[in-house]
């Protein structure tokens, strides 16, 4: 039987939560992150109005303030985000035959049966949007397609507050003109490698020989070929085994400014902590990756005395591991967490160890 999968993604979720609490902020640039008066920290996220000024995640908050001094700058409120997210997920479960929470602000729904009770897939998606807007005063974008990867691309296609429905016989025609970076997981590095091999669109990726793609990118090349050909068979609810979580930041130019390093570490730690929270996991080993001028690359790691899941520990350990590289020009900084396990109800306060 043909599947129908929906991906639902909140629009500028953190900013939307604050705007919900303070409606006067609607339609204005709202920036979530560090303190612009002190010039410390980075942009965690921002509203679509702020993005028009060139503001984006991981940008130093001081730069954001220069671009948009009249914007509203707020500190993150994770208790608020979690509360709103839990309520939204409770709504989405009711629309799903099978439900998979994919993050604090997104979810996959297998709706193969539920969708048949609506006049069209568009009406089904509109019902989701209306329900979330009515109950939580938050907008979302919805993609509907035959598989998870296409549904995720579709949900991003008409943001914000968009609906994109891709019937089975239109999957390839929808994908082909899109740039390769529309595929989830294709970041700057992978995009550059593909571009260097003459692959700029998903259509060009589709026509590549899969063995050649695997020679270029390794195992991920085979997966990208599957996505480009619309053959993603992963069921909703399947995550696979997670052995580590990591993220990297490449600086726009080589820098040895210690504030740049601190900002990058804080930004990465925030995202890794959120991933752990969504998966209810904790870590025991912290590793950093540092790429210096001339592409010299080093890794350092530390295993802690017990498992933990806090952002503060990620920042503290990563900052200490980075100390030997102070004064060097850095091109890339990354953090990876390993030795993962399901979160326990009690955690020792690891800050006492430092």
C-alpha positions as CSV (number, residue, x, y, z in Angstrom):
1,X,0.0,0.0,0.0
2,X,1.3,3.5,-0.9
3,X,2.3,5.6,2.1
4,X,1.5,9.2,2.8
5,X,4.0,11.0,5.1
6,X,3.7,14.5,6.5
7,X,6.5,16.6,7.9
8,X,5.4,19.4,10.2
9,X,7.9,22.2,11.0
10,X,7.2,25.2,13.2
11,X,8.1,28.6,11.7
12,X,11.0,30.4,13.5
13,X,9.9,28.5,16.6
14,X,11.9,30.2,19.4
15,X,11.0,33.6,18.1
16,X,7.4,32.6,17.6
17,X,7.1,31.5,21.2
18,X,8.3,34.9,22.5
19,X,6.0,36.7,20.0
20,X,3.1,34.6,21.3
21,X,3.8,35.8,24.8
22,X,4.2,39.4,23.7
23,X,2.0,40.0,20.7
24,X,3.3,43.6,20.1
25,X,6.4,42.0,18.7
26,X,4.5,40.5,15.8
27,X,5.9,41.7,12.4
28,X,9.1,43.1,14.0
29,X,12.7,41.8,14.0
30,X,13.2,39.5,17.1
31,X,16.6,38.1,17.8
32,X,17.2,35.3,20.4
33,X,20.7,34.8,21.8
34,X,23.4,36.7,23.6
35,X,23.4,40.1,25.2
36,X,24.0,42.8,22.5
37,X,24.9,45.5,25.2
38,X,27.8,43.4,26.4
39,X,28.5,42.2,22.9
40,X,28.9,38.6,24.1
41,X,27.3,35.5,22.7
42,X,25.8,34.5,19.4
43,X,22.4,34.5,17.7
44,X,20.5,31.3,18.5
45,X,17.7,32.1,16.0
46,X,15.6,35.0,14.9
47,X,12.3,35.9,13.3
48,X,11.8,36.1,9.6
49,X,11.7,39.9,9.8
50,X,15.2,39.9,11.4
51,X,16.5,37.6,8.6
52,X,15.7,40.3,6.1
53,X,18.6,42.2,7.7
54,X,21.0,39.4,7.0
55,X,20.9,38.0,10.6
56,X,21.3,34.3,11.0
57,X,22.1,31.6,13.5
58,X,25.7,31.5,14.9
59,X,26.3,35.1,14.0
60,X,28.0,37.1,16.8
61,X,25.4,39.1,18.6
62,X,27.4,42.2,18.2
63,X,27.3,41.9,14.4
64,X,23.5,41.3,14.6
65,X,23.1,44.5,16.6
66,X,25.1,46.5,14.0
67,X,22.8,45.1,11.2
68,X,19.6,45.7,13.2
69,X,20.0,48.0,16.3
70,X,16.2,48.6,16.5
71,X,15.4,44.9,16.8
72,X,14.2,43.2,20.0
73,X,17.0,41.1,21.6
74,X,15.9,38.4,24.0
75,X,17.6,35.6,26.0
76,X,16.5,32.0,25.3
77,X,13.7,30.7,27.5
78,X,14.0,26.9,27.2
79,X,11.2,26.2,29.7
80,X,8.8,28.2,27.5
81,X,10.0,26.4,24.3
82,X,9.6,22.9,25.9
83,X,6.1,23.7,27.2
84,X,4.9,25.0,23.9
85,X,6.6,22.1,22.0
86,X,5.0,19.4,24.2
87,X,1.6,20.9,23.6
88,X,2.1,21.0,19.9
89,X,3.3,17.4,19.8
90,X,0.2,16.4,21.7
91,X,-1.9,18.0,18.9
92,X,0.1,16.3,16.1
93,X,-0.2,12.9,17.6
94,X,-4.0,13.1,17.0
95,X,-3.4,13.6,13.3
96,X,-1.1,10.6,12.9
97,X,-1.4,6.9,12.3
98,X,2.3,6.7,13.4
99,X,4.1,9.6,15.1
100,X,7.8,10.5,15.3
101,X,9.0,13.6,17.1
102,X,12.1,14.7,15.2
103,X,13.1,17.8,17.3
104,X,11.7,20.4,19.6
105,X,10.0,22.1,16.6
106,X,9.3,19.3,14.0
107,X,7.7,15.9,13.6
108,X,7.0,13.2,11.0
109,X,3.6,11.7,10.7
110,X,2.5,8.6,8.8
111,X,-1.0,9.7,7.8
112,X,-1.8,7.0,5.2
113,X,-5.2,6.3,6.9
114,X,-6.0,9.5,8.7
115,X,-5.7,11.6,5.5
116,X,-8.5,9.6,3.8
117,X,-11.0,11.3,6.1
118,X,-10.3,14.7,4.5
119,X,-11.4,16.1,1.2
120,X,-7.8,16.5,-0.1
121,X,-4.3,16.3,1.3
122,X,-4.3,20.1,1.3
123,X,-7.3,20.2,3.6
124,X,-5.6,17.8,5.9
125,X,-2.5,20.0,6.1
126,X,-4.7,23.1,6.6
127,X,-6.5,21.3,9.5
128,X,-3.1,20.7,11.2
129,X,-2.1,24.4,10.8
130,X,-5.4,25.7,12.0
131,X,-5.4,23.4,15.1
132,X,-1.9,24.5,16.2
133,X,-2.6,28.1,15.5
134,X,-5.9,28.0,17.4
135,X,-4.6,26.2,20.5
136,X,-1.0,27.4,20.6
137,X,-0.9,30.6,18.5
138,X,2.1,29.3,16.6
139,X,2.3,28.9,12.8
140,X,3.9,25.9,11.0
141,X,4.7,24.7,7.6
142,X,3.5,21.3,6.3
143,X,4.9,19.0,3.7
144,X,3.1,15.9,2.4
145,X,4.8,13.3,0.2
146,X,5.2,9.6,-0.3
147,X,8.3,9.4,2.0
148,X,10.1,11.2,4.9
149,X,12.9,12.9,3.0
150,X,10.6,14.4,0.3
151,X,8.1,15.5,3.0
152,X,10.8,17.3,4.9
153,X,12.0,19.1,1.7
154,X,8.4,20.0,1.0
155,X,7.7,21.5,4.4
156,X,10.6,23.9,3.8
157,X,9.5,24.8,0.3
158,X,6.9,27.5,1.1
159,X,7.9,28.8,4.6
160,X,6.6,30.4,6.6
161,X,3.0,29.0,7.1
162,X,3.2,27.1,3.8
163,X,1.6,23.9,2.6
164,X,3.3,21.8,-0.1
165,X,1.7,18.5,-1.3
166,X,3.8,16.2,-3.6
167,X,1.8,13.3,-5.2
168,X,3.8,10.1,-5.9
169,X,3.9,10.8,-9.7
170,X,5.4,14.2,-9.1
171,X,8.2,13.4,-6.8
172,X,11.0,13.5,-9.3
173,X,9.7,16.5,-11.2
174,X,9.6,18.3,-7.8
175,X,13.1,17.3,-6.7
176,X,15.0,17.7,-10.0
177,X,15.3,21.5,-10.2
178,X,16.1,22.0,-6.5
179,X,19.7,22.7,-5.3
180,X,21.4,19.7,-3.6
181,X,21.5,21.6,-0.2
182,X,17.8,21.2,0.0
183,X,18.4,17.6,1.1
184,X,18.6,17.3,4.9
185,X,22.2,16.7,5.9
186,X,23.9,18.4,2.9
187,X,25.8,21.2,4.5
188,X,28.4,23.6,3.1
189,X,31.2,21.0,2.9
190,X,29.1,18.3,1.1
191,X,27.6,20.9,-1.2
192,X,31.1,22.1,-2.1
193,X,32.3,18.6,-2.9
194,X,29.3,17.9,-5.1
195,X,29.6,21.3,-6.8
196,X,33.3,20.6,-7.5
197,X,32.1,17.4,-9.3
198,X,29.6,19.3,-11.4
199,X,26.5,18.4,-9.3
200,X,24.5,21.4,-8.3
201,X,20.9,20.1,-8.5
202,X,19.1,17.1,-7.1
203,X,18.3,16.2,-10.7
204,X,22.0,15.9,-11.5
205,X,22.5,13.9,-8.3
206,X,19.7,11.5,-9.5
207,X,21.5,10.8,-12.7
208,X,24.9,10.0,-11.1
209,X,26.2,6.5,-10.9
210,X,25.7,5.4,-7.2
211,X,29.1,3.8,-7.0
212,X,30.8,7.0,-8.2
213,X,28.9,9.0,-5.6
214,X,30.1,6.6,-2.9
215,X,33.7,7.0,-4.1
216,X,33.2,10.8,-3.8
217,X,31.4,11.0,-0.5
218,X,31.7,7.5,1.1
219,X,28.5,5.8,2.4
220,X,26.5,9.1,2.6
221,X,26.8,9.2,-1.2
222,X,24.6,6.2,-1.6
223,X,22.0,7.6,0.8
224,X,21.9,10.9,-1.2
225,X,21.3,8.9,-4.4
226,X,18.4,7.1,-2.8
227,X,16.9,10.5,-1.7
228,X,17.4,12.0,-5.1
229,X,15.6,9.1,-6.7
230,X,12.7,9.4,-4.3
231,X,13.3,5.9,-2.9
232,X,13.5,6.7,0.9
233,X,11.8,3.7,2.5
234,X,12.4,4.6,6.2
235,X,9.3,4.1,8.3
236,X,8.0,6.9,10.5
237,X,9.3,6.1,14.0
238,X,12.6,4.7,12.9
239,X,15.6,6.7,14.1
240,X,18.4,4.1,13.8
241,X,21.0,3.7,16.6
242,X,22.7,6.9,17.7
243,X,26.3,6.5,18.8
244,X,27.3,10.1,18.8
245,X,26.1,13.6,18.2
246,X,28.3,16.4,16.8
247,X,28.4,19.7,15.0
248,X,31.0,21.9,13.4
249,X,31.3,25.6,12.7
250,X,33.5,26.9,9.9
251,X,34.5,30.6,10.4
252,X,34.1,33.0,7.4
253,X,37.8,33.7,7.8
254,X,40.6,32.3,9.9
255,X,40.5,33.8,13.4
256,X,42.4,33.7,16.6
257,X,39.9,36.0,18.5
258,X,39.1,34.1,21.7
259,X,35.6,35.7,21.7
260,X,34.9,34.1,18.3
261,X,35.9,30.7,19.8
262,X,33.7,31.2,22.9
263,X,30.8,32.2,20.7
264,X,31.2,29.1,18.5
265,X,31.5,26.7,21.4
266,X,28.4,28.2,23.1
267,X,26.4,28.0,19.8
268,X,27.5,24.3,19.1
269,X,26.9,23.3,22.7
270,X,23.4,24.8,22.7
271,X,22.4,22.7,19.6
272,X,24.0,19.5,20.9
273,X,22.2,19.9,24.3
274,X,18.9,20.3,22.4
275,X,19.5,17.1,20.4
276,X,20.3,15.2,23.6
277,X,17.1,16.6,25.2
278,X,14.9,15.5,22.2
279,X,16.4,12.0,22.3
280,X,16.4,11.9,26.1
281,X,20.1,10.9,26.1
282,X,23.2,11.9,28.0
283,X,27.0,11.7,27.2
284,X,30.2,10.8,29.0
285,X,32.9,11.8,26.5
286,X,33.5,15.2,24.9
287,X,35.7,15.6,21.8
288,X,36.7,18.7,20.0
289,X,38.0,19.1,16.4
290,X,40.2,22.1,15.5
291,X,41.3,22.9,12.0
292,X,44.0,25.5,11.9
293,X,45.3,27.7,9.1
294,X,46.9,25.5,6.5
295,X,44.3,22.8,7.1
296,X,46.2,21.2,10.0
297,X,43.5,19.3,11.9
298,X,43.7,18.1,15.5
299,X,41.3,16.3,17.9
300,X,41.2,16.2,21.7
301,X,38.8,14.4,24.0
302,X,38.0,13.9,27.7
303,X,35.9,11.2,29.3
304,X,34.0,12.4,32.4
305,X,33.6,10.5,35.7
306,X,29.8,10.0,35.0
307,X,27.1,10.7,32.4
308,X,25.5,14.1,32.1
309,X,23.4,16.1,29.6
310,X,23.9,19.8,30.4
311,X,25.0,22.5,28.0
312,X,27.2,24.0,30.7
313,X,29.4,20.9,30.9
314,X,29.8,20.8,27.1
315,X,31.0,24.4,27.1
316,X,33.3,24.0,30.1
317,X,35.0,20.8,28.9
318,X,35.3,22.0,25.3
319,X,36.8,25.3,26.4
320,X,39.4,23.6,28.5
321,X,40.3,21.2,25.6
322,X,40.7,24.2,23.3
323,X,43.2,26.0,25.6
324,X,46.3,24.5,23.9
325,X,45.2,26.1,20.6
326,X,44.8,29.7,21.9
327,X,46.7,32.1,19.8
328,X,46.5,30.0,16.7
329,X,44.4,31.0,13.6
330,X,41.4,28.7,13.5
331,X,39.4,27.8,10.4
332,X,37.0,25.2,11.9
333,X,35.8,24.2,15.3
334,X,33.7,21.2,16.1
335,X,32.4,19.3,19.1
336,X,31.3,15.6,19.3
337,X,29.6,13.8,22.2
338,X,30.0,10.1,22.6
339,X,29.5,7.3,25.1
340,X,25.8,8.0,24.9
341,X,23.0,6.4,26.9
342,X,19.4,7.0,27.9
343,X,19.0,9.8,30.4
344,X,18.6,8.7,34.0
345,X,16.3,10.4,36.5
346,X,19.2,11.5,38.7
347,X,22.4,13.2,37.5
348,X,25.4,14.0,39.6
349,X,26.4,17.7,39.4
350,X,29.6,17.4,37.3
351,X,30.5,21.0,37.8
352,X,32.0,20.0,41.1
353,X,34.7,18.2,39.2
354,X,36.1,21.3,37.6
